[in-house]
Every structure is written in structure tokens, then in C-alpha cells.
Amino acid sequence: MNFKTIRNYFNFSKDQQKGILLLFFVIIVLQLLYCAVDFSPVSKENPEKQRWLALETQIDSMELNLKNRVPKMYPFNPNFITDYKGYKLGMSVAEIDRLHAFREGNKYVNSEKEFQAVTGVSDSLLKVISPYFKFPDWVNNKQTPKFVASSNTKPDYFSKKEKVVVKDINQATQDDLMKIYGVGEAISMRILNFKESLGGFVSMEQMKDVWGLSPEVVERLKAGFKVGALSDIKKIDINNASVNELAQFPYFKYKLAREIVIYRSMNGDIKNASDLTKIKGMSIENATIIALYLDF
């Protein structure tokens, strides 16, 4: 095939030439339209989907705020730090165990220094958590009783200088109790509530079992009150009471009540305070006092 033969293929008539030009013009117009016009399909937004997207945005915002929020610490009594609370404060397991062992002896820490001495926490940790310690009012307002110079006089245990009249603790009112220096409204109500739960006090030594009373205040109460007649106290039948009945007694928790029933089933009736001390978990120190509430 020579050049002339190829040339014959490109010989067009005028009508053909016009048609080719028109075709080129149409192609160019279509290309311009393709570039200028957006032919993507118009999507219809689902209202339900929009609500979920808006809610998801709010949730993401809340999660971000939670991550950036610093937990607020509220005042607390360090004597009642739980394992979880101690962990959150940054205390080690050994430090928490030391505090719990100290508290099992019915003892209380009453200052930051005592807390550090008992637990062994570092100075840096104590500096962080001690501003949030909240001790009872009698600790914060603790004052040394004033003594008169004469050796024949007694300490001024009462908030007001008035004649000391020893009263029956089981007949004392809240006003009577609040006359003792160091006993406020909250502690006086605590004493009365404890008395009601027991049915009455049998010994002034039970003041040691009232939470929040310092040894000094206990001595003042013992100087101002005594235990009168015990005829009104309803005694518990220790050898026949059920676990639930025993657990209602303030000195018996459910675990100890269960141990009492187990001891009865294995050893027979409990006859006296000496038998009580043989029960697992029984406080030897309080056994004599507890025995006064029991009917053997």
C-alpha cells in the first residue's frame, strides 16, 4: 500500500467534512459540560442517621471531657480507709494492712503524724492526701483540761463550773451528756443510739465502744455518770437464739453469730463468760460485759 492509496481514505466530500467538524464540536461541548457540571447522584439524607451521628458526636465530646477531668477528692476520715480507697490514694498494700491491723485493736489515728507513724506512708504521699483528712470535732477542738493548783481538787471535767452530780447513764438525756466537755450534739446522739440498740448500758467501760470518744472524754463520762439498775435489760437466750437473732445484737456480727451456733452444736450449751472466750472471733476483752446481756 503506497501513499496515494492511504490518501484516498482521507478524501472527504464537503458534506462529510461538515459532519466531521460538527462531530468535533459536539465532542468538545460534551467535554466542557463534563468538567463544569457535577453529575454525581444527589443522596437523600436519612433523618434517623443524622440523629445518630449527632448523638455520636455528643458521646465523643463527653468521653473527651471525662479523660481530661481531674477527679475531685472530698474530705474523709483516714481511720476508715478501705482497700479500694487506699489504692486510689496511692497507698501500698502493706500500708493499708498496717492501718487495718491498728484499727482492729479499736484504736484511732487522730493526726497526720499518727497516720504516718501507723501506716509508714512517705512524706510526699502524706503531703498530697493529708489536706483531705477530716477528724471528729473533739480531735480538732481538743484542749487540755485545766487543773486547780490544790491537790485536793478534781479536774474541771465539765464545760460549765457547776456542782458535779453523778447520774445514771441509762437515764441521761442528750442535754445531760452535752454538759461533759468534749461531748457535742453528734457524739451525745451516738451514745444514746448505742444505748437503745443494747437495751441499756451495763458498764461505763462501754463508753470505749462508742466511736469518736477519746480516752479523756471517756474518763470524764465515767466521772459524771454511773450504771444504775439493770432490771430493764432484755437478755438474749444465747443457747437457743438463731443466727439472725444473735446477729441483731450490736456486739455480735453475723459471722460471730454463726460461730456461736457452730460452737453450741459441737460443744453443747454455753454456760458462762469463760465459755464465750472459747468461741472463734469473740472479743476476750468484752466477754465479761457481753455476758451481762445473755441468759445462759
C-alpha positions, 0 to 999 in steps of 0.5 A: 500500500503506497501513499496515494492509496492511504490518501484516498481514505482521507478524501472527504466530500464537503458534506462529510467534512461538515459532519466531521467538524460538527462531530468535533464540536459536539465532542468538545461541548460534551467535554466542557459540560463534563468538567463544569457540571457535577453529575454525581447522584444527589443522596437523600439524607436519612433523618434517623442517621443524622440523629445518630451521628449527632448523638455520636458526636455528643458521646465523643465530646463527653468521653473527651471531657471525662479523660481530661477531668481531674477527679475531685477528692472530698474530705474523709476520715483516714481511720476508715480507709478501705482497700479500694480507697487506699489504692486510689490514694496511692497507698501500698498494700502493706500500708493499708494492712498496717492501718487495718491491723491498728484499727482492729485493736479499736484504736484511732489515728487522730493526726497526720503524724499518727497516720504516718507513724501507723501506716509508714506512708512517705512524706510526699504521699502524706503531703498530697492526701493529708489536706483531705483528712477530716477528724471528729470535732473533739480531735480538732477542738481538743484542749487540755483540761485545766487543773486547780493548783490544790491537790485536793481538787478534781479536774474541771471535767465539765464545760460549765463550773457547776456542782458535779452530780453523778447520774445514771447513764441509762437515764441521761438525756442528750442535754445531760451528756452535752454538759461533759466537755468534749461531748457535742450534739453528734457524739451525745446522739451516738451514745444514746443510739448505742444505748437503745440498740443494747437495751441499756448500758451495763458498764461505763467501760462501754463508753470505749465502744462508742466511736469518736470518744477519746480516752479523756472524754471517756474518763470524764463520762465515767466521772459524771455518770454511773450504771444504775439498775439493770432490771430493764435489760432484755437478755438474749437466750444465747443457747437457743437464739438463731443466727439472725437473732444473735446477729441483731445484737450490736456486739455480735456480727453475723459471722460471730453469730454463726460461730456461736451456733457452730460452737453450741452444736459441737460443744453443747450449751454455753454456760458462762463468760469463760465459755464465750472466750472459747468461741472463734472471733469473740472479743476476750476483752468484752466477754465479761460485759457481753455476758451481762446481756445473755441468759445462759 
